[in-house]
Amino acid sequence: VIAGGSSGLSAGIFNRQTTNELELELRIRSADAFADLERRHGIGLIRCGYARLAADGDALALLAAVLDRQRTLGYDGGRLVDPDELSRLAPGIRCDDLAGALYGADDGVLDGHLLCAAYAAEAQALGVEIRTGRPFDPRAGADRVINAAGPHAARVAEALGVRVPLLPQRHALLVAHLAAPAALPTVNEYLPGAATAGLYFRPDGSDRLLCGLHTYAATDPPADPDVFARTVSFDEQEAVAERLSHRLGGIGEIRLEPGWAGLYPVSPDGHFIVGPHPERPEVIAAAGCGGVGLTVSPLVGLIAAEWAVLGDAPSFRDAPALLPRRFG
């Protein structure tokens, strides 16, 4: 089923406010591709804004350093905001314990199901045959195979005689109902590289939020993509409720209910795995995109396609850093 896995379970956030240099260009160029897909197909693109919070001066300085890199890459939509401006952009948010935020007014959210349907429509228009509901057969034979199986990419790779190391992480998503409509941006407390989880929430209509705790800290053991709990536990609900009541204490009554859980397909070094395997170059990985698979999907797909067709990835100069050969 198209979008039947992590893509359909995603919170659907896209943004260009990250400190990860390898990801930044991919996010910027992917956002341009989303705008084009929205014009042609409609993917539920809503530019509600995105704020990555800084708890102290050190965090704010780290976020400030992103601005020059963004502009070098042709994007000038990011800016630093102080707590006063943040409180105007996000009415009801608690700001007295913050140093500021990195904010992008034209970032926002999209619909994972509509995005995948748009990709399918584009592919079919080019003559691609889409087969669903059939078991994967590594003996079927193909000139090139692109392994974009999300949390299952490690198992698909094994069937093809190569290795894609993944540490799938299970993450819960909840639904917050607000007492009154509120114009809120997407907000994320998580700072890339942090060891602790950060609260995030994104608007889902005028009086609802999707929310959860974002982290890349490894879980032991990693989640099994075939057998994992898709329901949200009471402990998970309680942990989000505590953080949400702190950050949105000024917005009025919030009723929180369980949503669902999905998987982040995380690589051991936290970077994407994209490109041919040295021992079998006809097998190309497009995996390990963690919690931002939708966010970077247009460019990761382009890079994988270039490796498959051209034997190189000229569209992204840092493509060699993503190759699976780095894992031996």
N, C-alpha and C positions, 0 to 999 in steps of 0.2 A: 504494500500500500504506500503510495506516495505520501511523504511526511508522516509516516506511521511510527517513526522512531524519535530520536532526539530533536530533529528539526521541528516536529509538531508539538513537542513538549516544552520547547524553549520559551523564555519570557519575551523573546523577540525584540531585544534592545540593540540598537546600533549607535555607535558613537566614535568620535575621533579624539577623545580625551584620555590618552594612555601614555604612560612613561616608557612603555616597551618599544624600543626603536625598531625592532624587526617587524612589529605589528603595525606601526603607525602608518607607513605608506600603504600597506594593504587595506587598512581601514578607510583611509582617505579616498583611495581610488574605488573601493567597493561602494562607498556612499554615493559616488557619482553614478555608478552602475545602477544602484537602487532607484535613483531619480529617473533614469531612462526606462527601467522596468515598470515603474509606476505609471509613466506616461503611456506605455504600450499595453500593459496588462492590468494594472491596479494590484498593488501588493499590500494595501492597508497602511501605506506610509504616513506617519503622523509626526511632524517636526515639533514635538512638545518641549524640546530643550533637554539638556543633560548636564548635571552638576556632579563632579567628582570632588568630594569634600576633603579638606585638609584640617586635621585636628590640631596642628601646631605649626610654628614657623618653619621647621625643617621640612615638613610635608609640603607646605606651600611653596618653598623654594624648589623642591623637586618638581612640582607641577609647573612652576613658572618656567623652568628650563625647557618644557615641552613646546612652548610658544614659538621659539626660534626655529625649531625643527619642523613644526607644522607649516610655517611660512615658507621655509626652504622647499617644502613639498607642494607648495601652491595653495595651501589652505589657510585662510586668515579669519576663520570663524570662531576660534577659541580665544578666551580672555579670562583673566583672573578677576574674581569678584570678592569684595570684602563681606563680612557678616551682614552688614546693613543692606547691601544690595541683594544678597542671597535671600534675606527674609522677605524682600519685595518680590523676587522671582518665584519664591516658594512660600506663599503665605501659610503660617501655622507651623513651619519648621523651627526647631530649636537651634539657635545659632550662637548662643553665648559661650559655648564650649568649643567654638571653631575659630580657626585663623582665616578662613576663606574657602574658596573653591575654584576649580578650573571648570569653566562653563562654555558650552557650545549651544547656541540658540537653535541651530538647524540640525541638531542631532535628535534622536527620538526613538520611535518604535515602529515595528512592522509586524505582519502576520506570517508566521512560518509556513502555514498551510498554503496561503496565497502565493508566497514566494516560490515554494517548491512547484506549485501548479504552473507558475510563470516559466520556470526553468523547463518544465516538461513540455509546455507549449512551444517554447523556442526550439527545443531539440526536435520535436515532431515536425515542425515546419522545415527543418533541415533534412528530414528523412529518417530520423532515428526511430527505431522500434523500441518501445518501452514494455518490458515484461515484468509483471508483478505476480506474486503468489507462486513462484516457482523456486525450487531448491537450487542453491548455487552448485554448479558442477565444474570443478577445476579441470576436468578432462575434456570439456567441450571444445577447447582449442580456440585461440584468438591471437591475432597479430600483436595486439596490445591489450592490457587489462589495467584499468585505473581502479584502485582499491579505495573507495570513498565510503566505507561501510561504518563510519562512526565508531561507536564503542565495540562493534564486532570486527573492526579492521584487523586486529591481531589474529583472530581466528581465520579470517579470510586469507590473510598473508600466509599463515601456516599451511593452509590447504594448497597454496600456490608455491610452497617451497621457499618462502622468504620469511623475514622477521620484521614485524612492526611492534615495538615494545609500547604497551599502553598500560596505564594505571587508571581505569575508569572510576570516577567518583560519583556517588549518588548525591543529588541535591534536591531539596524539597522546595516547592513553590506554594505560596498561600494567597488567599484572596482577602483583601481588607475592604469592608463596606464603610463608607463615610456617611455621617449623619446628614451632610449637605454637600452639594456640588462644590468642587474645588479645582482651580486651575493650577495644577502642579506639574513641574518637569519630572523627568526621571532623575533620581538621586542615588548616588552610590558612595558609601562610606569606605569601601575597600580601596586600598592603595596597592598597586601592583608590586608584588614581592613581599607583602606583609605576611607574617606567620599567622595572624589572627583573622577570623572571618569578619566581614563588614556587611552591615545591613544595606539592602538596595530595595527600592520600590519604583514602580513605573505606573503611570495612569492607564486605566483600562475603562474608558468611558469617563463621564464627568464625576461620578461618585463612587468609583471603585479603583483599587490599586492591586496590582500583582506584586508580591514582595517575597523576599527570602534572604538568606545569608550566603554571601559569595566568598569563596576562598579556593585556593589551589593546594592547601595543605593536604598531604597524602593521607588516605584512609588505609587502615590495615585490618583485614585484607582488602584489596581493591574490590569494587563491586563486580558482580557477575552479570554481564549484559543480558543473559538469558533468564536469570532468576534474581530479581531485585524487587523490593517493595515499592510499588507505585503510589501507595497511599501515604499520607503524612501522619506521623506519630504525634501523640500528645506532647512529648518532650520537645519535638521540633516546633510545634505550634507555640508552646510556652516560650521558647527561646526567641522566636521572632516577635511575639507579642511584647516581651520585655523591651527589646530594642526599638520596636516601632512606637511604643508609648513614650519612650524617652525622646526620640527624634521628632515625633509629630504630636507632642503633648499639647500644642496650642491649636490644634485643628478641630477639637471637639471629639465627640464619641466615635470610636472605631469598633466595628464588629469584625472579628477575624474568624475565618473558617478555613479548613484544610482545602488545599487544591490538589496537587499531584506531585510526583517526583520523576525526575529524569536523570540522565547521566552526562557527565563531562568526560569525553575521551582525552585524557591528559597524557602527554609524553613524559618520560623520566626527567628531561631537562626543561620542561615547560614550553618548549618551542614547537612549532608545527613540523610535521614530517611530510614533505612534499617532493616527489621526484622519483626517478628510477632506482631500483635496487642494483647495486654493482654486480651481484652474482646472476641476476636475471633482469636485464635492463628493459625487457618487454613488459615487466610488471611495475607500474607507477603508483606510488603511495600518494594519497591525499587525506591525511589523517592527523590525529593528535591536536585538534584545534580547540580543545578545552571547552570553556564556556562561551566562546565567541565564534563558533562555527558559522552561524548565519551571518554574523557581522562581516566576516572576511570571505564568504563563500564565492562572490564573483571573481575575485583575484586568485584565490587558491585554485578554483576551477580552471581559470585561464592558464596558470602556471603548469598545472598537471597536464592540460591539453597540449601545451607547447612542448613539454618533454615527450609526450606520446607521439606527436606529429613531426616535430622538428629535431628532436634529440637535444634540445637546448631550451632555455627559458629566457629569451632576450627581453621580455617585458618587465622583468624584475631583477635588478642588478644583484640583490642579496639572495637570489634563489639558491646558490650553492650552500648557503648556511642552513638551509632547510632539508637538505638531502638525507635520506635514511642511512647513508654510509657512515655518518658520525657515530652510529651505535655499534659499528663493527660487524 
